[in-house]
């Protein structure tokens, strides 16, 4: 009898369906932090020198003092004078513009667009793993390891991080096209691979790795098209970097370090991300936790170094049967390097996990080999952690963030300020969460429609503060026991590893700040804030976090002091 046609394995498609089901809570996520600014940009409601609907992530640099650009910049008082965060991401920007044009402010439908991108990515990834000759029994495992990893939550569920999702889709299709072009590729196949690689570059900066990966794959082939394609991939990467630098894109921020701007601290970040990531890829061991909760940092890093390092070695050995394991490892390293200068986070592993997932799967699948149970115990633990437990953790985190986002948004618009149509400036002394004062003006403007209020956080956090009014238009702030400007989100606006020093002076868009005292041994710092109008002026609203909202309070009389205790956290799970 002639055997009938073989049916394609169903397991990968089952994994794909489960991965999408696990992401359904994202449909309930409201707009979150940066999403509000992006929506205002694509609606044309922000007049900014660099933010445009086709470039919604170009936050620019410090504008000239007293200019209209300074008034709308929203930058906090401690911003370094040479600060810059300029990302060139036209493709994701245009998807947000299209979403807004089609769906308006319907967050659910915009999240549905991200889920469609995620489904497209998983289908392309399935094809890539098969084209890379990953054994069929490992393919569903590799898909599950990738789709259930901690790093996939925010690229899929947070609209402002959709750039990583689109970047990954283009990078995967670029390598897929290069592999499918065969050992003697045609010029059409090479052109398709390079076009997709360019799409990755125009989605996010780490997309610069895509043309390099295409180049590496084409260099294995024969013929003129393969040689020219490999060379074109190298040229594209170099030209892309030259374009960014030549046009002034890039960053000068302690949150987004570059290897040429601060090589030492970039190296530290690279080590942190590599060590913590080495453990995170094997299960629900979040990178974010030790970075935001200092008491976890040292023990978590030590465990990650020992356990994660050992598991990486075992995974590499287990992947000996993968014909292109060198390519998978290269993918992991190349896509991590451009992102390693950013503050360590699970979401930075999203693109590297494309290469790491089959290597982890090779170790996990050994749990089902015919071998003594003692030899299968560790692979079984990896399989359990990297697939079902990670998947359940993603479901729980995705669902839990619905309430956290609602809390953050409610806090950001809870400011107790007059609604009399007159312009006001709100000075915020404390916050229950760094998230609620990270980008306060776009959230306020988006959710209230009001443009008569400027919001000025004096700190981004809950630190206790002692307020002393020194004269009619000036007051001093004394922060004790917790050093000011040491929180990650505060350092977004600092450059060059800057810190407070006595005598420093800032001329902010609404007031002036001078550092009066810094005592690092005691963790104490004192600032003098000088207003252009008296404290008693109706222009000012002085706010602190109390009873679940930003409440107004009366400033002390000249010569008097008021103590604000540490603010109650908005939620223990939010930094």
Secondary structure, DSSP 8 states (H G I E B T S, - for coil): ---------SHHHHHHHHHHHHTGGGGG----THHHHHHHHHTT----SS-BTTBTTEEEE---TTSHHHHHH---TT--TT-EEE---HHHHHHHHHHHHHHTT-HHHHHHHHHHHHHHHHHHHHHHHHHTT--HHHHHHHHHHHHHSTTHHHHHH-GGGHHHHHHHHHHHHHHHHHHHT-TT--HHHHHHHHHHHHHHHTT-GGGHHHHHHHHHHHTTS-SHHHHHHHHHHHHHHHHHHHHHHHTT-EEEBTTB--TTT-HHHHHHHHHHHHHHHHHHTTSS--HHHHHHSHHHHHHHHHHIIIIIHHHHHHHHHHGGG-TTHHHHHHHHHHHHHTTTTB---GGGHHHHHHHHHHHHHHHHGGGGSSS-HHHHHHHHHHHIIIIIIHHHHHHHHHHHHHHHHHHHHHHHT------SSS-EEEEE---S-GGGGSSHHHHHHHHH---SEEEEES-SS---EEEEEEETTEEEEEE-SS-TT-STTTGGG--SS----TT-EEE-SSEEEEEEEEETTTTEEEEEEEESS-TTSTTEEEEEEETTEEEE-----TT-EEEE-----S-TT--
